Amino acid sequence: MDTPPQHLTEIEVERLYGIPRRTLQMWRFQRRVLPFEKFGRLVRYRVADLERYAKEHLVSVDDT
């Protein structure tokens, strides 16, 4: 049984969340929006942080 990943690469974030890699790189350079972790030279984003970001930026649509 595979456990879901706890960290994602830029490519995985782009594919799953639609945030372009260039945007992630710019945010990282500016140290804003999403926290990230570095494992040596590898940059990874925690799934929990991405889920929180998605929830905070949810736009509700009024059904009326």
VOGU-3710 file (C-alpha; in Angstrom, 3 decimals, decimal comma):
1> mdtppqhlte> 0,000/0,000/0,000  1,498/3,322/-1,094  1,298/6,302/1,204  0,559/9,684/-0,375  3,606/11,915/-0,842  4,285/14,544/1,825  6,387/16,733/-0,483  6,007/17,679/-4,134  8,425/18,952/-6,770  7,792/22,129/-8,775
11> ieverlygip> 6,647/20,000/-11,697  4,165/18,099/-9,532  2,823/21,349/-8,033  2,374/22,788/-11,502  0,546/19,690/-12,738  -1,673/19,196/-9,663  -2,380/22,795/-8,616  -1,893/24,731/-11,842  0,725/27,087/-10,369  3,385/27,633/-13,036
21> rrtlqmwrfq> 6,947/26,686/-12,122  8,146/30,191/-12,953  5,641/31,610/-10,446  6,851/29,190/-7,764  10,445/30,215/-8,488  9,565/33,916/-8,257  7,694/33,411/-4,973  10,642/31,440/-3,620  13,107/34,170/-4,605  10,867/36,775/-2,942
31> rrvlpfekfg> 10,297/34,460/0,061  6,544/34,894/-0,076  3,281/33,005/-0,510  4,314/29,348/-0,102  6,899/27,952/2,272  9,306/25,428/0,798  11,911/22,989/2,020  15,343/22,327/0,592  16,950/18,922/0,684  20,436/19,757/-0,511
41> rlvryrvadl> 19,778/21,408/-3,874  16,297/19,915/-4,213  13,300/22,177/-3,545  10,093/20,577/-2,280  6,678/21,889/-1,256  4,702/20,302/1,557  1,284/19,024/0,518  -0,237/20,446/3,746  0,998/23,956/2,816  -0,397/23,626/-0,709
51> eryakehlvs> -3,768/22,452/0,602  -3,889/25,377/3,047  -3,015/27,812/0,239  -5,756/26,353/-1,979  -8,317/26,589/0,822  -7,380/30,199/1,657  -7,726/31,227/-2,002  -11,027/29,496/-2,681  -13,485/31,774/-4,437  -17,111/31,080/-3,547
61> vddt> -19,830/31,436/-6,148  -23,219/32,752/-5,042  -25,957/30,350/-6,181  -28,747/32,956/-6,144
//
